[in-house]
């Protein structure tokens, strides 16, 4: 990249960061401070089930990690395909093969860990 493009990229990053930060600060100042306890929060759902107790909500971290890794693989894959759009045809094919190998290895390692 030339100097003008890199400077424009830096200015765009700083301005978007400043805008996001200012929106965050403004929203924090104008948002309501406390949530009042309402009795309708403790009644059962419309389907008749009791709401789950607040202390027993558990998250399976292993499953969350697996979904996160899959998201990162597909996100990086989409970025690689997007930047190789004008490149020769062998680059998107190579990127697709690398992504497929990563997914297959992740699935194989997940199955061996469960056994």
N, C-alpha and C positions, 0 to 999 in steps of 0.2 A: 504494500500500500504506500501511496505517497503521503507526504506530510499533511496536505490539506484534508485528505480522507481520514487519516488517523486523528487529526484534530477535531473534525466533525463528529467522529465516533465518540471521542472523549466528551465533547460538549453535550451530545445526545444522552450519553450515559449519566453525566452529572445532572443534567436538567431533569431527566426522568426520575433519578434517585431523589432529587430535591422535591419534586412534585409528590412522589409517593410519601416521603417523610412528612411533608407539610400536611397532606391529607390525613395521615395517621395521627399527627398531633392535634389537628383541628377536630377530628372525629372523637379523639379521646377527651377533649375538653367539653364538647357539646353532648356527649352521650350521657344517659342517666347513670347515676352513681350506684344505686343499690336496687336489688330486685326484691320486691315485696313478696312475702309468702302468700300465695293464693290457695284457698282450699280446693279449687278444681284441679290443682296439680297432683293431688293425692288420690283422686278418685280413679277407678279402673278405666281402662280404655273402652272405646265404644263397642269393641268386639266381646267384652266381658272378661278379658284377662286382667289380672292384677299387674300393675307396672312392676318391673324388676326392682329389687332393693338397690339403693344407690351404692351400698358398700360391696356388693357382690359382682359388679361389672368387671369381667376379666377380658383381657385382650390377648390373643395368641400371638406372641411376638415373632415366633418362627414363621407363621403364616403371613404376618404383616411384612416381614423381611423378604419373603419370597415374592409377594406382590410388588414390593418396592424394587427388587432386582429386575423383575420382568418389565416394570414401567421404565426403568433406566435403560434397559436394553432396547426397547422399542423407541424410546425417546431419542437415544443416540442414533439408532438406525434411521429414523425419520430425518434427523438432521443431516446425516451422511448422504442420504438419497437426495435431499433438497440441495445440498451444495454440489453434488456431482451431476446435476441435471444437464449441464452443458458440457460435461466431460465425455471422453470416449465411452462407448457402451460397456467396455470390460470393467470399469471402475464400479458402477452400480451393481453389476453382477457379483463382483468380488466382495463388496460390502454386504450384499445379501447373503452370500455364502458364509461369511464370518459371523453374521448375526444368527443364522440358522445353526451353526456349530455351537455358538454360545448358548442358545436356547436348549439344544439337545444335551449339552454337557450339564446345564443346570437341572434339567429334568432327570437325567441319569443320577446325578449326585443327590437329588432330593429323594429319589426312590431308594438309593442305597442307605441313606441316613435313616429312613423310616424302618428299614428291616432290622 
